[in-house]
C-alpha cells in the first residue's frame, strides 16, 4: 500500500511540474531579469548613471522600455537599477520618477 501511495504522490508532483512548465511563458526565462517593465517618462530622454546621484553615463528615450532589477532609497529619493532596451545587458541606475510603470 505504501508503494502505491508514494507512486501516486510522485505522479501528482511530476504532473504539477509539467503543468506549471506548460503555463510558464518561454520569454520569462529568456530575459536576464524578470523585474517590473517600465518606460521612459522624460522627454526627450532620461539619464542612466553608474551610481545614484552620480553623473550621467548614457540616456534612454521617452517611451523606451526599462526593466527594473531593484529599487533603493538614497537620501529620500528612489533609484532603480536595471537596463533599458538600448543598454541591455548592462545595468544602470535611473532616478525612479523618470520612469512610468504600470
SVG drawing of the C-alpha trace seen along z (x, -y; Angstrom):
<svg xmlns="http://www.w3.org/2000/svg" viewBox="-2 -66 31 68">
<polyline fill="none" stroke="black" stroke-width="0.4" points="0.0,0.0 2.8,-2.4 4.4,-1.9 1.2,-2.7 0.8,-5.9 4.3,-7.0 3.9,-6.3 0.6,-8.3 2.2,-11.3 5.2,-11.2 3.0,-11.1 1.0,-14.1 4.2,-16.1 5.5,-15.4 2.2,-16.3 2.1,-19.6 5.6,-20.5 4.8,-19.7 1.6,-21.7 3.5,-24.6 6.0,-24.5 3.3,-24.4 1.7,-27.6 5.0,-29.5 5.8,-31.7 9.1,-30.8 10.1,-34.5 10.2,-34.7 13.5,-32.9 14.8,-34.4 15.5,-37.7 18.2,-38.0 15.9,-39.9 12.2,-39.4 11.5,-42.6 8.9,-45.2 8.8,-46.6 8.6,-50.4 9.0,-53.1 11.0,-56.3 8.9,-59.2 11.3,-62.1 11.0,-64.0 13.2,-63.7 15.2,-61.3 16.2,-60.3 19.7,-59.7 21.4,-56.4 24.0,-56.8 26.6,-54.4 25.6,-55.1 22.7,-57.0 23.4,-60.8 26.4,-60.3 26.9,-62.0 25.2,-60.7 26.8,-57.9 24.2,-57.4 20.5,-58.1 17.3,-56.4 14.5,-57.8 10.9,-58.7 8.8,-55.5 11.8,-53.3 11.4,-50.1 13.3,-49.8 13.4,-46.6 13.9,-47.1 16.2,-44.8 16.0,-46.5 14.9,-49.9 16.6,-51.6 16.1,-54.9 19.1,-57.3 18.7,-60.5 15.0,-60.2 14.9,-59.7 14.1,-56.5 16.6,-55.0 16.1,-51.9 18.8,-49.6 18.1,-48.0 18.6,-48.3 16.8,-50.0 16.2,-48.4 19.3,-50.2 21.6,-49.5 21.0,-45.8 22.7,-43.8 24.5,-46.5 22.5,-47.7 22.4,-51.4 20.7,-53.4 17.8,-55.7 16.0,-58.3 12.8,-56.3 10.4,-59.2 11.9,-59.3 10.1,-56.1 6.4,-55.3 5.4,-51.9 2.0,-50.2"/>
</svg>
